[in-house]
Every structure is written in structure tokens, then in C-alpha cells.
Amino acid sequence: MIASSPRRAWIVIAVFAAGAGLCAAEERHLEISILGGVNRHFAYGTVSDYALGVNDFPVTPAHTPPALGLGAAYRTGRWGFELDVRATLAAKVVLSDPSDGDTVEIETLPHVAAGLNIFFQPWTGGFRPYLLAGGGLDAVLARDRTYTSRYGYTISVPAPRGKDRYDPEAHAGGGLFIDLSRSLGFRIDARYVWVFDAPPPVRSIQALAGLVLGF
């Protein structure tokens, strides 16, 4: 009687462990990603775009504002489809007037992009690298702003109006899903982004990471 009790206990533990393993291995179909990171914008504009009184500071230098992301993905096998929203916050940059060397420090325009992605995972399981491509719409979130340059000039920066607030965008990249449990995971995501504001497009690299909730 005494010998059989430990044996039954081991059987119960083995059954429980097997059930937990099956639960963890069960494929999650819906995943919600909550991410944070940075959006590295490359410099845009050229000195040749200079226009006195119209575009006195034609070049916006490279800058790296913080970024946030929220995504909802449906996964089936090696393929997945995701609707995501990504917000890029403001960053301070110093602009220069090529005609006289005057400078002004401004805040870049915050913007938010909503898009649809398709991603491919070479294999399934708890450790899943992926490739991703997609596109959507980018919207500027801004108000009219006024700054004072180093030489004491007042610089007015009007916010984009109407349809000028919106631009198509496309992106491609990849990342990694790491399942910590049946309902919780970790995600690393990096993508190259084109916002088609004007030729050439505004380009950036987003690098975000965060938690994934599985259902």
C-alpha cells in the first residue's frame, strides 16, 4: 500500500506534464502584439529644394523618435495576416538655412500608420522567425507651430491640411516570435518603411519589441 502511493503520484505528475505540454504546443491562431521601440528616419530633402521665404530649411536631418505598435494577427500554419497600427512620436532636430547658415530647432511631426501585413514563418512551434511585407496609410498628427531661429527670425511651420495629411506607405522586414506559454509570448520586429509623401519617399527603419498575447 505504501509502495503504490508514490507510483500513483508519479502517474498523476506524468499525465499533468503531458497535458501541459500538449497545451503549450497547441497552435495559437489569434495573437495581439503590444510593442515599443524606435523609428530611425533617414535624412530627406535636398539643398536644391531651397526657396527664399517658402522653404528656407529644405533638409530634415536623420532622427530617431520613439515608436509604439499594436497588432492583431491571425495565423494558420506557416502563414499569417496582421492588421497593425504604429505611432511615431516627435523628435527634436536642428534645421539649417543654406543661404546664410541660420539654424532653428524644431520638433518633427508625429504620425500614425495603419496597415495590413502578410508574413511567412519557415516553421511552426515556439520559436518562429518570420518574413513580412505590407502596406497601408500614414497620417500626420500635427498643429501649426512657430519657432524662433538663431538669428531671431520667426519661423512658422503650418500643419498639413486636408488630404495632405495622408500618404500611402509600404514596408518589408522580419522578426521573431518566442512563445513563453500558451497565452504569452515575446516578439522582435524590424522593418524598412517607405512613406510616399513626395518623390523620393521618406524612408525609415522601425525596430520594435514587446509582448504577444495568444488566444
C-alpha positions as CSV (number, residue, x, y, z in Angstrom):
1,M,0.0,0.0,0.0
2,I,2.8,2.4,0.9
3,A,4.7,1.5,-2.3
4,S,1.7,2.0,-4.6
5,S,1.1,5.6,-3.4
6,P,4.4,7.1,-4.8
7,R,3.7,5.1,-8.0
8,R,0.3,6.7,-8.4
9,A,1.8,10.2,-7.6
10,W,4.3,9.7,-10.4
11,I,1.5,8.7,-12.8
12,V,-0.5,11.8,-11.9
13,I,2.6,14.0,-12.4
14,A,3.3,12.4,-15.8
15,V,-0.3,12.9,-17.0
16,F,-0.3,16.5,-15.9
17,A,3.1,17.2,-17.6
18,A,1.9,15.6,-20.8
19,G,-1.3,17.6,-20.8
20,A,0.6,20.9,-20.2
21,G,3.0,20.0,-23.0
22,L,0.1,19.4,-25.4
23,C,-1.5,22.7,-24.4
24,A,1.8,24.6,-24.9
25,A,2.3,23.0,-28.2
26,E,-1.2,23.7,-29.5
27,E,-1.1,26.3,-32.2
28,R,-2.3,29.8,-31.4
29,H,-4.4,31.3,-34.1
30,L,-5.0,34.9,-32.8
31,E,-2.2,36.9,-31.5
32,I,-2.2,40.5,-30.1
33,S,1.1,42.3,-30.1
34,I,1.9,45.3,-27.9
35,L,5.3,46.8,-29.0
36,G,7.6,49.7,-28.3
37,G,10.8,50.9,-29.8
38,V,12.3,53.4,-32.3
39,N,11.7,54.6,-35.8
40,R,15.0,55.7,-37.5
41,H,14.2,58.3,-40.2
42,F,16.8,58.9,-42.8
43,A,17.5,62.5,-43.9
44,Y,15.2,63.8,-46.5
45,G,15.0,66.9,-48.7
46,T,18.0,68.5,-50.6
47,V,19.7,71.9,-50.7
48,S,18.3,72.3,-54.2
49,D,14.8,72.4,-52.7
50,Y,15.7,75.8,-51.1
51,A,13.2,78.6,-51.8
52,L,13.6,82.0,-50.1
53,G,10.7,82.7,-47.8
54,V,9.0,79.4,-48.8
55,N,11.4,76.6,-48.0
56,D,14.3,78.2,-46.1
57,F,15.2,75.0,-44.3
58,P,15.0,72.3,-47.0
59,V,16.8,69.4,-45.4
60,T,15.5,67.5,-42.5
61,P,18.4,65.5,-40.9
62,A,18.2,61.9,-39.8
63,H,16.4,61.5,-36.5
64,T,15.2,58.6,-34.2
65,P,11.9,59.3,-32.4
66,P,10.3,56.7,-30.2
67,A,7.5,54.5,-31.7
68,L,4.7,52.3,-30.4
69,G,2.9,49.5,-32.1
70,L,-0.3,47.5,-31.7
71,G,-1.1,44.5,-33.9
72,A,-3.8,41.8,-34.3
73,A,-2.6,38.7,-36.3
74,Y,-4.4,35.6,-37.5
75,R,-2.0,32.7,-38.0
76,T,-2.6,29.5,-39.9
77,G,0.3,27.1,-40.4
78,R,3.3,29.0,-41.8
79,W,1.3,32.0,-43.0
80,G,-0.2,34.9,-41.0
81,F,-2.2,38.0,-41.7
82,E,-2.0,41.1,-39.4
83,L,-3.7,44.4,-39.0
84,D,-1.5,46.8,-37.2
85,V,-1.2,50.4,-36.1
86,R,2.1,52.1,-35.4
87,A,2.6,55.6,-33.9
88,T,5.8,57.6,-34.3
89,L,6.3,60.3,-31.8
90,A,8.0,63.7,-32.2
91,A,11.8,64.2,-32.1
92,K,13.8,67.4,-32.0
93,V,16.0,68.3,-35.0
94,V,18.1,71.3,-36.0
95,L,17.5,72.7,-39.5
96,S,19.9,74.8,-41.4
97,D,19.3,77.6,-43.9
98,P,21.9,77.0,-46.7
99,S,21.8,80.7,-47.8
100,D,23.1,82.3,-44.6
101,G,23.8,79.5,-42.1
102,D,20.8,80.4,-39.8
103,T,19.5,77.4,-37.8
104,V,16.3,76.6,-35.9
105,E,15.4,73.7,-33.6
106,I,12.0,72.2,-34.3
107,E,10.0,69.1,-33.4
108,T,9.3,66.6,-36.2
109,L,5.7,65.8,-37.0
110,P,4.2,62.8,-35.1
111,H,2.4,60.4,-37.3
112,V,0.4,57.2,-37.2
113,A,0.3,54.4,-39.8
114,A,-2.4,51.7,-40.2
115,G,-1.7,48.8,-42.5
116,L,-2.2,45.2,-43.4
117,N,0.6,42.7,-43.3
118,I,1.2,39.2,-44.6
119,F,4.0,37.1,-43.0
120,F,5.6,33.8,-43.7
121,Q,7.1,31.5,-41.0
122,P,9.5,28.8,-42.3
123,W,8.5,26.6,-39.4
124,T,5.9,26.4,-36.7
125,G,6.4,25.9,-32.9
126,G,7.5,28.0,-30.0
127,F,10.5,29.7,-31.8
128,R,9.3,31.3,-35.0
129,P,11.3,33.6,-37.2
130,Y,9.3,35.3,-40.0
131,L,9.4,37.5,-43.1
132,L,6.8,40.2,-43.5
133,A,5.5,42.6,-46.1
134,G,2.6,45.0,-46.2
135,G,1.2,48.5,-46.8
136,G,-1.3,51.0,-45.6
137,L,-1.9,54.7,-44.9
138,D,0.2,57.1,-42.9
139,A,-1.4,60.2,-41.3
140,V,0.3,63.2,-39.9
141,L,-0.8,64.4,-36.4
142,A,0.2,68.0,-36.2
143,R,-0.8,71.6,-35.4
144,D,0.6,74.9,-36.6
145,R,3.8,75.7,-34.9
146,T,6.0,78.8,-34.5
147,Y,9.8,78.8,-33.7
148,T,12.5,81.5,-33.4
149,S,15.7,80.9,-35.3
150,R,19.2,81.5,-34.0
151,Y,19.3,84.9,-35.9
152,G,16.0,85.9,-34.3
153,Y,13.7,85.3,-37.2
154,T,10.1,83.9,-36.6
155,I,9.7,80.6,-38.4
156,S,6.1,79.5,-39.0
157,V,5.5,75.8,-39.7
158,P,1.9,75.2,-40.8
159,A,0.4,71.7,-40.3
160,P,-0.5,69.8,-43.4
161,R,-4.2,70.4,-44.5
162,G,-6.9,68.0,-45.7
163,K,-5.6,65.2,-47.9
164,D,-2.0,66.4,-47.5
165,R,-2.1,64.8,-44.1
166,Y,-2.4,61.3,-45.6
167,D,0.1,59.4,-47.6
168,P,0.4,55.7,-48.7
169,E,3.1,53.7,-47.1
170,A,4.7,50.3,-47.7
171,H,7.1,48.2,-45.6
172,A,9.0,44.9,-45.6
173,G,11.1,43.2,-42.9
174,G,11.1,40.3,-40.5
175,G,11.3,39.3,-36.9
176,L,10.9,36.6,-34.3
177,F,8.1,35.2,-32.2
178,I,9.1,33.4,-29.0
179,D,6.3,31.6,-27.2
180,L,6.7,31.7,-23.4
181,S,3.4,29.8,-22.8
182,R,0.1,29.0,-24.5
183,S,-1.1,32.6,-23.9
184,L,2.0,34.7,-23.6
185,G,5.0,35.4,-25.9
186,F,7.7,37.8,-26.9
187,R,8.2,39.5,-30.3
188,I,11.0,41.3,-32.0
189,D,10.2,43.1,-35.3
190,A,12.2,45.2,-37.7
191,R,11.0,46.7,-41.0
192,Y,12.1,49.1,-43.7
193,V,9.3,51.7,-44.4
194,W,8.6,53.9,-47.3
195,V,6.1,56.8,-46.9
196,F,5.2,58.2,-50.3
197,D,4.9,61.8,-49.3
198,A,6.8,63.1,-52.4
199,P,9.4,61.7,-54.7
200,P,11.7,60.4,-53.3
201,P,9.7,58.8,-50.5
202,V,10.5,59.3,-46.8
203,R,12.4,56.3,-45.6
204,S,12.9,54.8,-42.2
205,I,13.8,51.7,-40.3
206,Q,11.5,50.6,-37.4
207,A,12.8,48.4,-34.6
208,L,10.2,47.3,-32.0
209,A,9.8,44.6,-29.4
210,G,7.2,43.6,-26.8
211,L,4.7,41.2,-25.6
212,V,2.3,38.9,-27.5
213,L,-1.0,37.7,-26.1
214,G,-2.2,34.4,-27.7
215,F,-5.8,33.1,-28.0
